[in-house]
Every structure is written in structure tokens, then in C-alpha cells.
Amino acid sequence: MVNTLLLTLLIVTISLLLLGVKLLFVKNGKFPDTHISQNKAMREKGIGCVQSQDRQARRKSLYTADELEKMVRQ
């Protein structure tokens, strides 16, 4: 039981060190931004983050769908 726990702890420690190589050993190193809106190929295709697109759509619309429907019926 203790051997398994120590082995697991060793594997997790090695994994974290390998994930942080750039962060630890490169001057001003930082993790890459993995947000979809930062991807150049996605931006060229007009694809963005769902949360960002939703936020933009909410800003554009002054009325809800129900309010627009009521205005059309009048």
C-alpha cells in the first residue's frame, strides 16, 4: 500500500515538473494561452469562444426575443 502511494506521488511530482519546464527554466517563461480566441487559425475562420460570442450577442440585442415578438404583433 505504501509502495503504491509513493510511486503515485513520484509520478505526479515528475509530471508537474515536466509541465512546468518552460515556466521554471526560461526567463520570463509563462504557460501558453490556450483560450480559443487567441488561436490565429480560429480567428481567421471567424470562430471564437462561446462565452465571448454570447457576451457580444447580448450587448447587441436591446430587446429580448419575447419583447421583439410583442412589438411585431402590434
N, CA, C, O and CB atoms as a CASP TS submission, in Angstrom:
PFRMAT TS
TARGET T0000
AUTHOR 0000-0000-0000
METHOD Language model
MODEL 1
PARENT N/A
ATOM      1  N   MET     1       0.829  -1.197   0.000  1.00  0.00           N
ATOM      2  CA  MET     1       0.000   0.000   0.000  1.00  0.00           C
ATOM      3  C   MET     1       0.872   1.259   0.000  1.00  0.00           C
ATOM      4  O   MET     1       0.642   2.185  -0.778  1.00  0.00           O
ATOM      5  CB  MET     1      -0.943  -0.001   1.217  1.00  0.00           C
ATOM      6  N   VAL     2       1.877   1.281   0.883  1.00  0.00           N
ATOM      7  CA  VAL     2       2.764   2.439   0.964  1.00  0.00           C
ATOM      8  C   VAL     2       3.588   2.565  -0.314  1.00  0.00           C
ATOM      9  O   VAL     2       3.847   3.676  -0.776  1.00  0.00           O
ATOM     10  CB  VAL     2       3.692   2.328   2.191  1.00  0.00           C
ATOM     11  N   ASN     3       3.998   1.442  -0.884  1.00  0.00           N
ATOM     12  CA  ASN     3       4.773   1.480  -2.134  1.00  0.00           C
ATOM     13  C   ASN     3       3.957   2.100  -3.263  1.00  0.00           C
ATOM     14  O   ASN     3       4.476   2.897  -4.044  1.00  0.00           O
ATOM     15  CB  ASN     3       5.227   0.064  -2.532  1.00  0.00           C
ATOM     16  N   THR     4       2.707   1.740  -3.345  1.00  0.00           N
ATOM     17  CA  THR     4       1.820   2.289  -4.386  1.00  0.00           C
ATOM     18  C   THR     4       1.634   3.781  -4.192  1.00  0.00           C
ATOM     19  O   THR     4       1.656   4.539  -5.161  1.00  0.00           O
ATOM     20  CB  THR     4       0.449   1.580  -4.371  1.00  0.00           C
ATOM     21  N   LEU     5       1.454   4.208  -2.969  1.00  0.00           N
ATOM     22  CA  LEU     5       1.279   5.628  -2.669  1.00  0.00           C
ATOM     23  C   LEU     5       2.537   6.422  -3.025  1.00  0.00           C
ATOM     24  O   LEU     5       2.444   7.503  -3.607  1.00  0.00           O
ATOM     25  CB  LEU     5       0.933   5.822  -1.182  1.00  0.00           C
ATOM     26  N   LEU     6       3.698   5.896  -2.684  1.00  0.00           N
ATOM     27  CA  LEU     6       4.954   6.577  -3.010  1.00  0.00           C
ATOM     28  C   LEU     6       5.197   6.623  -4.512  1.00  0.00           C
ATOM     29  O   LEU     6       5.660   7.637  -5.033  1.00  0.00           O
ATOM     30  CB  LEU     6       6.124   5.885  -2.320  1.00  0.00           C
ATOM     31  N   LEU     7       4.893   5.550  -5.203  1.00  0.00           N
ATOM     32  CA  LEU     7       5.039   5.522  -6.650  1.00  0.00           C
ATOM     33  C   LEU     7       4.112   6.549  -7.307  1.00  0.00           C
ATOM     34  O   LEU     7       4.520   7.258  -8.227  1.00  0.00           O
ATOM     35  CB  LEU     7       4.745   4.114  -7.190  1.00  0.00           C
ATOM     36  N   THR     8       2.888   6.624  -6.839  1.00  0.00           N
ATOM     37  CA  THR     8       1.920   7.587  -7.370  1.00  0.00           C
ATOM     38  C   THR     8       2.395   9.016  -7.118  1.00  0.00           C
ATOM     39  O   THR     8       2.317   9.868  -8.003  1.00  0.00           O
ATOM     40  CB  THR     8       0.529   7.367  -6.733  1.00  0.00           C
ATOM     41  N   LEU     9       2.881   9.269  -5.923  1.00  0.00           N
ATOM     42  CA  LEU     9       3.381  10.595  -5.580  1.00  0.00           C
ATOM     43  C   LEU     9       4.588  10.959  -6.452  1.00  0.00           C
ATOM     44  O   LEU     9       4.714  12.106  -6.881  1.00  0.00           O
ATOM     45  CB  LEU     9       3.759  10.656  -4.088  1.00  0.00           C
ATOM     46  N   LEU    10       5.453  10.014  -6.710  1.00  0.00           N
ATOM     47  CA  LEU    10       6.610  10.243  -7.575  1.00  0.00           C
ATOM     48  C   LEU    10       6.178  10.566  -9.005  1.00  0.00           C
ATOM     49  O   LEU    10       6.713  11.487  -9.623  1.00  0.00           O
ATOM     50  CB  LEU    10       7.528   9.016  -7.569  1.00  0.00           C
ATOM     51  N   ILE    11       5.225   9.820  -9.524  1.00  0.00           N
ATOM     52  CA  ILE    11       4.736  10.050 -10.891  1.00  0.00           C
ATOM     53  C   ILE    11       4.082  11.426 -11.005  1.00  0.00           C
ATOM     54  O   ILE    11       4.309  12.138 -11.983  1.00  0.00           O
ATOM     55  CB  ILE    11       3.731   8.948 -11.303  1.00  0.00           C
ATOM     56  N   VAL    12       3.285  11.802 -10.030  1.00  0.00           N
ATOM     57  CA  VAL    12       2.626  13.118 -10.050  1.00  0.00           C
ATOM     58  C   VAL    12       3.665  14.231  -9.971  1.00  0.00           C
ATOM     59  O   VAL    12       3.551  15.234 -10.676  1.00  0.00           O
ATOM     60  CB  VAL    12       1.614  13.246  -8.880  1.00  0.00           C
ATOM     61  N   THR    13       4.673  14.068  -9.124  1.00  0.00           N
ATOM     62  CA  THR    13       5.731  15.079  -8.991  1.00  0.00           C
ATOM     63  C   THR    13       6.502  15.238 -10.293  1.00  0.00           C
ATOM     64  O   THR    13       6.756  16.362 -10.725  1.00  0.00           O
ATOM     65  CB  THR    13       6.694  14.704  -7.857  1.00  0.00           C
ATOM     66  N   ILE    14       6.873  14.140 -10.918  1.00  0.00           N
ATOM     67  CA  ILE    14       7.587  14.206 -12.194  1.00  0.00           C
ATOM     68  C   ILE    14       6.730  14.861 -13.268  1.00  0.00           C
ATOM     69  O   ILE    14       7.228  15.656 -14.064  1.00  0.00           O
ATOM     70  CB  ILE    14       8.010  12.804 -12.644  1.00  0.00           C
ATOM     71  N   SER    15       5.451  14.533 -13.291  1.00  0.00           N
ATOM     72  CA  SER    15       4.537  15.125 -14.278  1.00  0.00           C
ATOM     73  C   SER    15       4.446  16.631 -14.103  1.00  0.00           C
ATOM     74  O   SER    15       4.502  17.372 -15.084  1.00  0.00           O
ATOM     75  CB  SER    15       3.139  14.502 -14.163  1.00  0.00           C
ATOM     76  N   LEU    16       4.308  17.092 -12.874  1.00  0.00           N
ATOM     77  CA  LEU    16       4.217  18.535 -12.625  1.00  0.00           C
ATOM     78  C   LEU    16       5.511  19.252 -13.000  1.00  0.00           C
ATOM     79  O   LEU    16       5.475  20.355 -13.545  1.00  0.00           O
ATOM     80  CB  LEU    16       3.886  18.799 -11.154  1.00  0.00           C
ATOM     81  N   LEU    17       6.638  18.637 -12.712  1.00  0.00           N
ATOM     82  CA  LEU    17       7.916  19.240 -13.099  1.00  0.00           C
ATOM     83  C   LEU    17       8.046  19.337 -14.611  1.00  0.00           C
ATOM     84  O   LEU    17       8.501  20.356 -15.132  1.00  0.00           O
ATOM     85  CB  LEU    17       9.082  18.434 -12.528  1.00  0.00           C
ATOM     86  N   LEU    18       7.652  18.290 -15.315  1.00  0.00           N
ATOM     87  CA  LEU    18       7.728  18.321 -16.779  1.00  0.00           C
ATOM     88  C   LEU    18       6.765  19.334 -17.378  1.00  0.00           C
ATOM     89  O   LEU    18       7.081  19.961 -18.390  1.00  0.00           O
ATOM     90  CB  LEU    18       7.438  16.943 -17.348  1.00  0.00           C
ATOM     91  N   LEU    19       5.607  19.503 -16.779  1.00  0.00           N
ATOM     92  CA  LEU    19       4.658  20.511 -17.259  1.00  0.00           C
ATOM     93  C   LEU    19       5.187  21.932 -17.047  1.00  0.00           C
ATOM     94  O   LEU    19       4.867  22.841 -17.813  1.00  0.00           O
ATOM     95  CB  LEU    19       3.312  20.346 -16.552  1.00  0.00           C
ATOM     96  N   GLY    20       5.982  22.110 -16.022  1.00  0.00           N
ATOM     97  CA  GLY    20       6.483  23.435 -15.696  1.00  0.00           C
ATOM     98  C   GLY    20       7.879  23.732 -16.192  1.00  0.00           C
ATOM     99  O   GLY    20       8.481  24.711 -15.749  1.00  0.00           O
ATOM    100  N   VAL    21       8.428  22.923 -17.102  1.00  0.00           N
ATOM    101  CA  VAL    21       9.805  23.129 -17.582  1.00  0.00           C
ATOM    102  C   VAL    21       9.978  24.531 -18.144  1.00  0.00           C
ATOM    103  O   VAL    21      10.916  25.232 -17.764  1.00  0.00           O
ATOM    104  CB  VAL    21      10.170  22.084 -18.656  1.00  0.00           C
ATOM    105  N   LYS    22       9.113  24.945 -19.021  1.00  0.00           N
ATOM    106  CA  LYS    22       9.239  26.276 -19.624  1.00  0.00           C
ATOM    107  C   LYS    22       9.074  27.358 -18.568  1.00  0.00           C
ATOM    108  O   LYS    22       9.798  28.354 -18.572  1.00  0.00           O
ATOM    109  CB  LYS    22       8.201  26.467 -20.746  1.00  0.00           C
ATOM    110  N   LEU    23       8.144  27.167 -17.686  1.00  0.00           N
ATOM    111  CA  LEU    23       7.890  28.147 -16.640  1.00  0.00           C
ATOM    112  C   LEU    23       9.079  28.273 -15.699  1.00  0.00           C
ATOM    113  O   LEU    23       9.418  29.375 -15.267  1.00  0.00           O
ATOM    114  CB  LEU    23       6.642  27.772 -15.857  1.00  0.00           C
ATOM    115  N   LEU    24       9.708  27.155 -15.383  1.00  0.00           N
ATOM    116  CA  LEU    24      10.798  27.153 -14.415  1.00  0.00           C
ATOM    117  C   LEU    24      12.149  27.537 -15.012  1.00  0.00           C
ATOM    118  O   LEU    24      12.945  28.191 -14.338  1.00  0.00           O
ATOM    119  CB  LEU    24      10.903  25.803 -13.788  1.00  0.00           C
ATOM    120  N   PHE    25      12.428  27.153 -16.243  1.00  0.00           N
ATOM    121  CA  PHE    25      13.769  27.284 -16.783  1.00  0.00           C
ATOM    122  C   PHE    25      13.952  28.359 -17.855  1.00  0.00           C
ATOM    123  O   PHE    25      15.085  28.612 -18.265  1.00  0.00           O
ATOM    124  CB  PHE    25      14.174  25.998 -17.337  1.00  0.00           C
ATOM    125  N   VAL    26      12.910  28.981 -18.309  1.00  0.00           N
ATOM    126  CA  VAL    26      13.022  30.025 -19.320  1.00  0.00           C
ATOM    127  C   VAL    26      12.777  31.369 -18.639  1.00  0.00           C
ATOM    128  O   VAL    26      11.825  31.526 -17.875  1.00  0.00           O
ATOM    129  CB  VAL    26      12.012  29.792 -20.500  1.00  0.00           C
ATOM    130  N   LYS    27      13.652  32.335 -18.928  1.00  0.00           N
ATOM    131  CA  LYS    27      13.489  33.661 -18.347  1.00  0.00           C
ATOM    132  C   LYS    27      12.159  34.254 -18.822  1.00  0.00           C
ATOM    133  O   LYS    27      11.859  34.235 -20.016  1.00  0.00           O
ATOM    134  CB  LYS    27      14.682  34.588 -18.731  1.00  0.00           C
ATOM    135  N   ASN    28      11.385  34.766 -17.910  1.00  0.00           N
ATOM    136  CA  ASN    28      10.040  35.292 -18.182  1.00  0.00           C
ATOM    137  C   ASN    28       9.142  34.236 -18.817  1.00  0.00           C
ATOM    138  O   ASN    28       8.251  34.555 -19.604  1.00  0.00           O
ATOM    139  CB  ASN    28      10.123  36.517 -19.096  1.00  0.00           C
ATOM    140  N   GLY    29       9.383  32.994 -18.471  1.00  0.00           N
ATOM    141  CA  GLY    29       8.576  31.902 -19.017  1.00  0.00           C
ATOM    142  C   GLY    29       7.157  31.947 -18.467  1.00  0.00           C
ATOM    143  O   GLY    29       6.937  32.325 -17.316  1.00  0.00           O
ATOM    144  N   LYS    30       6.218  31.565 -19.286  1.00  0.00           N
ATOM    145  CA  LYS    30       4.831  31.502 -18.847  1.00  0.00           C
ATOM    146  C   LYS    30       4.131  30.403 -19.630  1.00  0.00           C
ATOM    147  O   LYS    30       4.583  30.007 -20.705  1.00  0.00           O
ATOM    148  CB  LYS    30       4.111  32.873 -19.037  1.00  0.00           C
ATOM    149  N   PHE    31       3.041  29.921 -19.091  1.00  0.00           N
ATOM    150  CA  PHE    31       2.268  28.911 -19.788  1.00  0.00           C
ATOM    151  C   PHE    31       1.607  29.545 -21.001  1.00  0.00           C
ATOM    152  O   PHE    31       1.206  30.708 -20.944  1.00  0.00           O
ATOM    153  CB  PHE    31       1.215  28.270 -18.854  1.00  0.00           C
ATOM    154  N   PRO    32       1.486  28.808 -22.092  1.00  0.00           N
ATOM    155  CA  PRO    32       0.838  29.376 -23.288  1.00  0.00           C
ATOM    156  C   PRO    32      -0.645  29.626 -23.028  1.00  0.00           C
ATOM    157  O   PRO    32      -1.287  28.903 -22.266  1.00  0.00           O
ATOM    158  CB  PRO    32       1.011  28.432 -24.505  1.00  0.00           C
ATOM    159  N   ASP    33      -1.166  30.646 -23.662  1.00  0.00           N
ATOM    160  CA  ASP    33      -2.593  30.940 -23.545  1.00  0.00           C
ATOM    161  C   ASP    33      -3.346  29.976 -24.448  1.00  0.00           C
ATOM    162  O   ASP    33      -3.171  30.002 -25.667  1.00  0.00           O
ATOM    163  CB  ASP    33      -2.907  32.432 -23.920  1.00  0.00           C
ATOM    164  N   THR    34      -4.166  29.141 -23.874  1.00  0.00           N
ATOM    165  CA  THR    34      -4.874  28.130 -24.650  1.00  0.00           C
ATOM    166  C   THR    34      -6.312  28.535 -24.961  1.00  0.00           C
ATOM    167  O   THR    34      -7.093  27.720 -25.451  1.00  0.00           O
ATOM    168  CB  THR    34      -4.864  26.814 -23.909  1.00  0.00           C
ATOM    169  N   HIS    35      -6.662  29.774 -24.683  1.00  0.00           N
ATOM    170  CA  HIS    35      -8.014  30.233 -24.977  1.00  0.00           C
ATOM    171  C   HIS    35      -8.220  30.254 -26.482  1.00  0.00           C
ATOM    172  O   HIS    35      -7.332  30.674 -27.224  1.00  0.00           O
ATOM    173  CB  HIS    35      -8.271  31.634 -24.369  1.00  0.00           C
ATOM    174  N   ILE    36      -9.362  29.812 -26.932  1.00  0.00           N
ATOM    175  CA  ILE    36      -9.605  29.646 -28.366  1.00  0.00           C
ATOM    176  C   ILE    36      -9.524  30.962 -29.128  1.00  0.00           C
ATOM    177  O   ILE    36      -9.153  30.965 -30.301  1.00  0.00           O
ATOM    178  CB  ILE    36     -10.961  29.015 -28.591  1.00  0.00           C
ATOM    179  N   SER    37      -9.860  32.075 -28.494  1.00  0.00           N
ATOM    180  CA  SER    37      -9.815  33.355 -29.196  1.00  0.00           C
ATOM    181  C   SER    37      -8.385  33.820 -29.447  1.00  0.00           C
ATOM    182  O   SER    37      -8.174  34.734 -30.244  1.00  0.00           O
ATOM    183  CB  SER    37     -10.566  34.408 -28.405  1.00  0.00           C
ATOM    184  N   GLN    38      -7.407  33.220 -28.793  1.00  0.00           N
ATOM    185  CA  GLN    38      -6.007  33.576 -29.013  1.00  0.00           C
ATOM    186  C   GLN    38      -5.380  32.769 -30.143  1.00  0.00           C
ATOM    187  O   GLN    38      -4.226  33.010 -30.498  1.00  0.00           O
ATOM    188  CB  GLN    38      -5.213  33.375 -27.739  1.00  0.00           C
ATOM    189  N   ASN    39      -6.113  31.816 -30.717  1.00  0.00           N
ATOM    190  CA  ASN    39      -5.601  30.962 -31.781  1.00  0.00           C
ATOM    191  C   ASN    39      -5.782  31.677 -33.119  1.00  0.00           C
ATOM    192  O   ASN    39      -6.908  31.992 -33.505  1.00  0.00           O
ATOM    193  CB  ASN    39      -6.322  29.580 -31.785  1.00  0.00           C
ATOM    194  N   LYS    40      -4.690  31.933 -33.824  1.00  0.00           N
ATOM    195  CA  LYS    40      -4.729  32.702 -35.069  1.00  0.00           C
ATOM    196  C   LYS    40      -5.578  32.022 -36.144  1.00  0.00           C
ATOM    197  O   LYS    40      -6.340  32.692 -36.841  1.00  0.00           O
ATOM    198  CB  LYS    40      -3.318  32.917 -35.591  1.00  0.00           C
ATOM    199  N   ALA    41      -5.455  30.713 -36.286  1.00  0.00           N
ATOM    200  CA  ALA    41      -6.221  30.000 -37.311  1.00  0.00           C
ATOM    201  C   ALA    41      -7.723  30.076 -37.031  1.00  0.00           C
ATOM    202  O   ALA    41      -8.525  30.213 -37.955  1.00  0.00           O
ATOM    203  CB  ALA    41      -5.773  28.531 -37.387  1.00  0.00           C
ATOM    204  N   MET    42      -8.093  29.987 -35.773  1.00  0.00           N
ATOM    205  CA  MET    42      -9.517  30.075 -35.424  1.00  0.00           C
ATOM    206  C   MET    42     -10.057  31.484 -35.675  1.00  0.00           C
ATOM    207  O   MET    42     -11.180  31.649 -36.151  1.00  0.00           O
ATOM    208  CB  MET    42      -9.734  29.680 -33.949  1.00  0.00           C
ATOM    209  N   ARG    43      -9.252  32.496 -35.351  1.00  0.00           N
ATOM    210  CA  ARG    43      -9.687  33.878 -35.592  1.00  0.00           C
ATOM    211  C   ARG    43      -9.899  34.125 -37.077  1.00  0.00           C
ATOM    212  O   ARG    43     -10.854  34.798 -37.465  1.00  0.00           O
ATOM    213  CB  ARG    43      -8.658  34.877 -35.033  1.00  0.00           C
ATOM    214  N   GLU    44      -8.997  33.574 -37.929  1.00  0.00           N
ATOM    215  CA  GLU    44      -9.126  33.765 -39.379  1.00  0.00           C
ATOM    216  C   GLU    44     -10.411  33.143 -39.907  1.00  0.00           C
ATOM    217  O   GLU    44     -10.994  33.647 -40.867  1.00  0.00           O
ATOM    218  CB  GLU    44      -7.921  33.164 -40.106  1.00  0.00           C
ATOM    219  N   LYS    45     -10.857  32.055 -39.290  1.00  0.00           N
ATOM    220  CA  LYS    45     -12.096  31.399 -39.701  1.00  0.00           C
ATOM    221  C   LYS    45     -13.328  32.035 -39.056  1.00  0.00           C
ATOM    222  O   LYS    45     -14.458  31.652 -39.361  1.00  0.00           O
ATOM    223  CB  LYS    45     -12.040  29.922 -39.352  1.00  0.00           C
ATOM    224  N   GLY    46     -13.112  33.005 -38.165  1.00  0.00           N
ATOM    225  CA  GLY    46     -14.222  33.665 -37.501  1.00  0.00           C
ATOM    226  C   GLY    46     -14.800  32.862 -36.352  1.00  0.00           C
ATOM    227  O   GLY    46     -15.924  33.115 -35.920  1.00  0.00           O
ATOM    228  N   ILE    47     -14.047  31.903 -35.856  1.00  0.00           N
ATOM    229  CA  ILE    47     -14.508  31.073 -34.746  1.00  0.00           C
ATOM    230  C   ILE    47     -13.965  31.661 -33.461  1.00  0.00           C
ATOM    231  O   ILE    47     -12.777  31.964 -33.356  1.00  0.00           O
ATOM    232  CB  ILE    47     -14.061  29.588 -34.915  1.00  0.00           C
ATOM    233  N   GLY    48     -14.831  31.818 -32.498  1.00  0.00           N
ATOM    234  CA  GLY    48     -14.413  32.379 -31.216  1.00  0.00           C
ATOM    235  C   GLY    48     -14.970  31.584 -30.061  1.00  0.00           C
ATOM    236  O   GLY    48     -15.648  30.573 -30.242  1.00  0.00           O
ATOM    237  N   CYS    49     -14.677  32.050 -28.899  1.00  0.00           N
ATOM    238  CA  CYS    49     -15.135  31.418 -27.671  1.00  0.00           C
ATOM    239  C   CYS    49     -16.646  31.603 -27.538  1.00  0.00           C
ATOM    240  O   CYS    49     -17.174  32.676 -27.827  1.00  0.00           O
ATOM    241  CB  CYS    49     -14.397  32.006 -26.439  1.00  0.00           C
ATOM    242  N   VAL    50     -17.324  30.570 -27.106  1.00  0.00           N
ATOM    243  CA  VAL    50     -18.777  30.632 -26.951  1.00  0.00           C
ATOM    244  C   VAL    50     -19.163  31.706 -25.945  1.00  0.00           C
ATOM    245  O   VAL    50     -20.139  32.428 -26.149  1.00  0.00           O
ATOM    246  CB  VAL    50     -19.333  29.271 -26.511  1.00  0.00           C
ATOM    247  N   GLN    51     -18.412  31.813 -24.877  1.00  0.00           N
ATOM    248  CA  GLN    51     -18.725  32.816 -23.863  1.00  0.00           C
ATOM    249  C   GLN    51     -18.561  34.223 -24.429  1.00  0.00           C
ATOM    250  O   GLN    51     -19.380  35.101 -24.155  1.00  0.00           O
ATOM    251  CB  GLN    51     -17.828  32.632 -22.628  1.00  0.00           C
ATOM    252  N   SER    52     -17.513  34.444 -25.214  1.00  0.00           N
ATOM    253  CA  SER    52     -17.291  35.754 -25.817  1.00  0.00           C
ATOM    254  C   SER    52     -18.384  36.076 -26.838  1.00  0.00           C
ATOM    255  O   SER    52     -18.887  37.198 -26.886  1.00  0.00           O
ATOM    256  CB  SER    52     -15.908  35.809 -26.483  1.00  0.00           C
ATOM    257  N   GLN    53     -18.743  35.088 -27.648  1.00  0.00           N
ATOM    258  CA  GLN    53     -19.793  35.311 -28.645  1.00  0.00           C
ATOM    259  C   GLN    53     -21.127  35.595 -27.975  1.00  0.00           C
ATOM    260  O   GLN    53     -21.888  36.443 -28.442  1.00  0.00           O
ATOM    261  CB  GLN    53     -19.919  34.098 -29.573  1.00  0.00           C
ATOM    262  N   ASP    54     -21.416  34.898 -26.892  1.00  0.00           N
ATOM    263  CA  ASP    54     -22.655  35.129 -26.156  1.00  0.00           C
ATOM    264  C   ASP    54     -22.669  36.536 -25.569  1.00  0.00           C
ATOM    265  O   ASP    54     -23.689  37.224 -25.623  1.00  0.00           O
ATOM    266  CB  ASP    54     -22.826  34.083 -25.041  1.00  0.00           C
ATOM    267  N   ARG    55     -21.542  36.963 -25.011  1.00  0.00           N
ATOM    268  CA  ARG    55     -21.444  38.297 -24.427  1.00  0.00           C
ATOM    269  C   ARG    55     -21.673  39.358 -25.495  1.00  0.00           C
ATOM    270  O   ARG    55     -22.372  40.341 -25.246  1.00  0.00           O
ATOM    271  CB  ARG    55     -20.074  38.498 -23.756  1.00  0.00           C
ATOM    272  N   GLN    56     -21.091  39.175 -26.685  1.00  0.00           N
ATOM    273  CA  GLN    56     -21.274  40.129 -27.770  1.00  0.00           C
ATOM    274  C   GLN    56     -22.719  40.154 -28.243  1.00  0.00           C
ATOM    275  O   GLN    56     -23.266  41.222 -28.515  1.00  0.00           O
ATOM    276  CB  GLN    56     -20.348  39.795 -28.931  1.00  0.00           C
ATOM    277  N   ALA    57     -23.335  38.994 -28.343  1.00  0.00           N
ATOM    278  CA  ALA    57     -24.727  38.926 -28.791  1.00  0.00           C
ATOM    279  C   ALA    57     -25.656  39.610 -27.799  1.00  0.00           C
ATOM    280  O   ALA    57     -26.624  40.258 -28.193  1.00  0.00           O
ATOM    281  CB  ALA    57     -25.155  37.471 -28.992  1.00  0.00           C
ATOM    282  N   ARG    58     -25.365  39.466 -26.528  1.00  0.00           N
ATOM    283  CA  ARG    58     -26.201  40.113 -25.515  1.00  0.00           C
ATOM    284  C   ARG    58     -26.044  41.627 -25.553  1.00  0.00           C
ATOM    285  O   ARG    58     -27.001  42.350 -25.277  1.00  0.00           O
ATOM    286  CB  ARG    58     -25.854  39.588 -24.122  1.00  0.00           C
ATOM    287  N   ARG    59     -24.878  42.110 -25.883  1.00  0.00           N
ATOM    288  CA  ARG    59     -24.666  43.557 -25.977  1.00  0.00           C
ATOM    289  C   ARG    59     -25.412  44.143 -27.164  1.00  0.00           C
ATOM    290  O   ARG    59     -25.957  45.243 -27.076  1.00  0.00           O
ATOM    291  CB  ARG    59     -23.173  43.874 -26.090  1.00  0.00           C
ATOM    292  N   LYS    60     -25.440  43.415 -28.274  1.00  0.00           N
ATOM    293  CA  LYS    60     -26.071  43.910 -29.491  1.00  0.00           C
ATOM    294  C   LYS    60     -27.585  44.005 -29.348  1.00  0.00           C
ATOM    295  O   LYS    60     -28.194  44.959 -29.831  1.00  0.00           O
ATOM    296  CB  LYS    60     -25.720  43.014 -30.661  1.00  0.00           C
ATOM    297  N   SER    61     -28.189  43.038 -28.698  1.00  0.00           N
ATOM    298  CA  SER    61     -29.637  42.975 -28.613  1.00  0.00           C
ATOM    299  C   SER    61     -30.153  43.901 -27.520  1.00  0.00           C
ATOM    300  O   SER    61     -29.821  43.744 -26.345  1.00  0.00           O
ATOM    301  CB  SER    61     -30.093  41.541 -28.355  1.00  0.00           C
ATOM    302  N   LEU    62     -30.966  44.865 -27.924  1.00  0.00           N
ATOM    303  CA  LEU    62     -31.562  45.769 -26.952  1.00  0.00           C
ATOM    304  C   LEU    62     -32.821  45.167 -26.348  1.00  0.00           C
ATOM    305  O   LEU    62     -33.229  45.550 -25.251  1.00  0.00           O
ATOM    306  CB  LEU    62     -31.880  47.111 -27.598  1.00  0.00           C
ATOM    307  N   TYR    63     -33.434  44.234 -27.051  1.00  0.00           N
ATOM    308  CA  TYR    63     -34.675  43.631 -26.606  1.00  0.00           C
ATOM    309  C   TYR    63     -34.533  42.116 -26.575  1.00  0.00           C
ATOM    310  O   TYR    63     -33.725  41.543 -27.307  1.00  0.00           O
ATOM    311  CB  TYR    63     -35.838  44.050 -27.516  1.00  0.00           C
ATOM    312  N   THR    64     -35.318  41.477 -25.731  1.00  0.00           N
ATOM    313  CA  THR    64     -35.346  40.025 -25.718  1.00  0.00           C
ATOM    314  C   THR    64     -36.215  39.547 -26.877  1.00  0.00           C
ATOM    315  O   THR    64     -36.918  40.346 -27.495  1.00  0.00           O
ATOM    316  CB  THR    64     -35.876  39.484 -24.357  1.00  0.00           C
ATOM    317  N   ALA    65     -36.173  38.282 -27.167  1.00  0.00           N
ATOM    318  CA  ALA    65     -36.970  37.721 -28.262  1.00  0.00           C
ATOM    319  C   ALA    65     -38.457  37.926 -27.991  1.00  0.00           C
ATOM    320  O   ALA    65     -39.215  38.221 -28.915  1.00  0.00           O
ATOM    321  CB  ALA    65     -36.662  36.218 -28.449  1.00  0.00           C
ATOM    322  N   ASP    66     -38.882  37.775 -26.746  1.00  0.00           N
ATOM    323  CA  ASP    66     -40.297  37.978 -26.407  1.00  0.00           C
ATOM    324  C   ASP    66     -40.726  39.420 -26.647  1.00  0.00           C
ATOM    325  O   ASP    66     -41.821  39.663 -27.156  1.00  0.00           O
ATOM    326  CB  ASP    66     -40.557  37.595 -24.947  1.00  0.00           C
ATOM    327  N   GLU    67     -39.884  40.368 -26.291  1.00  0.00           N
ATOM    328  CA  GLU    67     -40.224  41.771 -26.491  1.00  0.00           C
ATOM    329  C   GLU    67     -40.311  42.105 -27.986  1.00  0.00           C
ATOM    330  O   GLU    67     -41.189  42.859 -28.406  1.00  0.00           O
ATOM    331  CB  GLU    67     -39.186  42.672 -25.802  1.00  0.00           C
ATOM    332  N   LEU    68     -39.406  41.547 -28.779  1.00  0.00           N
ATOM    333  CA  LEU    68     -39.445  41.790 -30.215  1.00  0.00           C
ATOM    334  C   LEU    68     -40.704  41.185 -30.836  1.00  0.00           C
ATOM    335  O   LEU    68     -41.317  41.782 -31.722  1.00  0.00           O
ATOM    336  CB  LEU    68     -38.193  41.215 -30.887  1.00  0.00           C
ATOM    337  N   GLU    69     -41.079  40.010 -30.367  1.00  0.00           N
ATOM    338  CA  GLU    69     -42.276  39.360 -30.881  1.00  0.00           C
ATOM    339  C   GLU    69     -43.525  40.190 -30.557  1.00  0.00           C
ATOM    340  O   GLU    69     -44.418  40.321 -31.394  1.00  0.00           O
ATOM    341  CB  GLU    69     -42.406  37.942 -30.295  1.00  0.00           C
ATOM    342  N   LYS    70     -43.585  40.736 -29.372  1.00  0.00           N
ATOM    343  CA  LYS    70     -44.725  41.593 -28.988  1.00  0.00           C
ATOM    344  C   LYS    70     -44.779  42.840 -29.850  1.00  0.00           C
ATOM    345  O   LYS    70     -45.860  43.293 -30.226  1.00  0.00           O
ATOM    346  CB  LYS    70     -44.634  41.989 -27.502  1.00  0.00           C
ATOM    347  N   MET    71     -43.616  43.397 -30.164  1.00  0.00           N
ATOM    348  CA  MET    71     -43.577  44.610 -30.985  1.00  0.00           C
ATOM    349  C   MET    71     -44.050  44.316 -32.399  1.00  0.00           C
ATOM    350  O   MET    71     -44.715  45.149 -33.015  1.00  0.00           O
ATOM    351  CB  MET    71     -42.158  45.200 -31.015  1.00  0.00           C
ATOM    352  N   VAL    72     -43.714  43.142 -32.922  1.00  0.00           N
ATOM    353  CA  VAL    72     -44.103  42.767 -34.276  1.00  0.00           C
ATOM    354  C   VAL    72     -45.615  42.559 -34.360  1.00  0.00           C
ATOM    355  O   VAL    72     -46.243  42.925 -35.353  1.00  0.00           O
ATOM    356  CB  VAL    72     -43.361  41.492 -34.716  1.00  0.00           C
ATOM    357  N   ARG    73     -46.188  41.976 -33.324  1.00  0.00           N
ATOM    358  CA  ARG    73     -47.639  41.696 -33.316  1.00  0.00           C
ATOM    359  C   ARG    73     -48.452  42.980 -33.239  1.00  0.00           C
ATOM    360  O   ARG    73     -49.603  42.990 -33.675  1.00  0.00           O
ATOM    361  CB  ARG    73     -48.005  40.781 -32.133  1.00  0.00           C
ATOM    362  N   GLN    74     -47.909  44.047 -32.710  1.00  0.00           N
ATOM    363  CA  GLN    74     -48.673  45.290 -32.536  1.00  0.00           C
ATOM    364  C   GLN    74     -48.828  46.018 -33.801  1.00  0.00           C
ATOM    365  O   GLN    74     -49.445  47.083 -33.829  1.00  0.00           O
ATOM    366  CB  GLN    74     -48.034  46.181 -31.542  1.00  0.00           C
TER
END
